[in-house]
Each structure stands twice: as structure tokens, then as C-alpha cells.
Amino acid sequence: MNPQIRAMIILAALFVIAIIGVLTSAKDQPERIITIGFLSSPEDEDYKGAAAFKEVVERETVGRVRVDIFPSGQFCGNERECLDGLGSGLLDIHMTTVGGIGRLFGAAQVLDLPYLLPNDAVAHCVLDGPMLDQLRRAALERDLGLRLMVISDTGGWRHLATANKAIHKPQDLAGLKIRSTPSAMQQELLRLFGANPTPIAWGEVYTALATGVVEGTKNSVQDIVGAKLHEALDYLTLDGHAYMAAMWWYSEKQWAMLPEQDRAAVEKGFAALKTITRRLPKEGEQQALDAFKAAGGTVITLDAEEKAAFVKAAQPLRAWYKDRYGPEWLDLLTAEIARCEGLGGSSRGHAIR
């Protein structure tokens, strides 16, 4: 064969191969990438829930949509950055605690009012009902650029943990420096207990406890053990003052651009996420308590009289909340709690309290 003809055939074959490669590569590329960014670590139930979301969405869309997960502040280093990213559409999904959204949506902190939700079953019933719809609608009406998708769990129930001093009654907290989130309501609760609230970022809590900057904290036992805070704590008082709700938000700007079929896949993904993030904290609670004890810590279970003293001390926080945000949200919450207890929630699914 003529060398020139052979060269032309080879070049033509290479061209065809290149074109096929380009077309195949283009076909493999997703039409949309959904980005999830949050501050929790890959060991946290938040990450495992996000992984379940990713699996469902990518399966339901047959690869047309890819989900990328950025834990541990990799995408946004703090709550403000993450929420700003959602509002601008740079980030698709982010999870906040109730206190974390308080800067933009203070009324949502009704879910953090202490000693209202009695157990997991009632909490789940309340947070899957009209409360979720009303919170979603209110956030959209405030034009925050955030769409509330589901409210799940991020660690179980919040308790009091201290170094050097056992806590059996509110008076035991008098004068103690207790770590708090920036939430004004969380700080006010500690003041009602007689403590000195000290706002400290989550990533700095271990050092603050180890160096004596603070003498205690209020977190779930899973978060305490997961962050190794029990190495600097001696006592854990199971007062269960709040259910640690996780509010999962979608960028309204990005949601508006989602086709209907992809919205359906995303909603299925959030259903899977909610199932995982509600199950894992319950499964890990006893294991974390055992780890706290194994490290030399003492776990204190309050009797009825001791628990009543904490409930009474925290009671003024309801008036504090209503003065700032009105009575409507608290009225809705208490009505929903009563409804869910009437469905049988008061007799099952009790947390370690």
C-alpha cells in the first residue's frame, strides 16, 4: 500500500477514535452538580446522611446529577460563610442547628426552648408535621434565599457536662463558665441557671476545656465523645434540655433552576438522609455513654425533683422568647406536641434523659 495512503488511513482512524472519546466523555459528564457543604466531620451522622442523599439522587437521576460532599468546613469555614453561599447559589445544600440559623431566622429558635419536647417519637412527629411546613414558608417569606427541606437529628439530646463539679440542681452551676453557641437564647438559658455563658466556636471547645477557659459545655454525649471533650470533663448530667434538631436547607436560587424530575429525586434523597440521621444518634447514644464512663467520667441521672428544678429555672425563657418573636410559634409548637402525644408518642421512643 502506498505509504501516503496508509498514513491518511491511520490519521483518519485516530481522528475517529478521538471523536468517539470526546463524545463518550461528554456523555459521561453530569448535567448538574449538587454541592453539599457543612461543618461536621466525616465521622458524624450528618456526613453519613449526606452520603445516603448522594446515593439516592445519583441513582434516581441515572448519573445526570452528581452530588459532591464537602465536610469539615472544606467548602465554607463557618456558619455565616455557608449561609451566604446558600443565599448566593454558590452552595446548594447546608445543614444548620436551630441556633445556627438564629442570626437570620430568630423565631426558629422556638425548637430550642428547653424541656418542651419529651422524647424522640414526639420530636419526630412534630418536626415532620405542620411545624416543618410553617417554618419553610416563613423562611421563604423572609426572602432569605433558603428553602427548608427536612428537619432531622444532629446528635440526640443536649445535656450539661462539667469539669471538677457535679451538677444535680441549677444552683450547682452558679458562677461556672459554661461554653455556649453565639445564640442569645442559649446564653440566656445558662444565665437562668446561674452560669456564666461563654460563646466559643465548636472547633475551639476542646482547648477551652483543657486550659480552663471554660468549666463545662452543653452538648449531646455523642458530640462530647466524638470530639474527645470527655478527656477534659468529669461529669455528665442527663438533663436532656433540648432535642438537637438539624435543619437541612437548599439554596432557593438553585432550587428554582431544578427540573421537576430532579426535584423529585432530591426529595427522595432527603427522605433517606432523614432516616439515617435519626437512627444513628439513637444507636450511638449508649455507646457514647459507655465511653464517657470508661474514661473515668461520672454520669448523673436526675430524679424527678431535681429535673423539676431545672424545668422551673428555665421557665422564664419562654417569656423571653415571646417578647422577641411573639407567641405564635410557641403556641404552634405546644399544640403540635399535644397532638403528637395524643397519637401515642409520649409512651415510646424515650431518649436517655
ZIURHU-V779071 format. One record per helix or strand of 2 or more residues. SS is the DSSP state (hx for helix, st for strand). FROM is the first residue (numbers start at 1). TO is the last residue. If there is no record, write none. Layout:
# ZIURHU-V779071
SS/FROM/TO, SS/FROM/TO
This chain:
# ZIURHU-V779071
hx/3/28, st/32/37, hx/45/60, st/65/70, hx/79/88, st/93/97, hx/106/112, hx/120/127, hx/130/141, st/146/162, hx/170/173, st/177/180, hx/184/192, st/196/199, hx/202/210, st/216/219, hx/221/226, hx/229/232, st/235/251, hx/252/255, hx/260/294, st/298/300, hx/304/314, hx/316/325, hx/328/342, hx/345/347
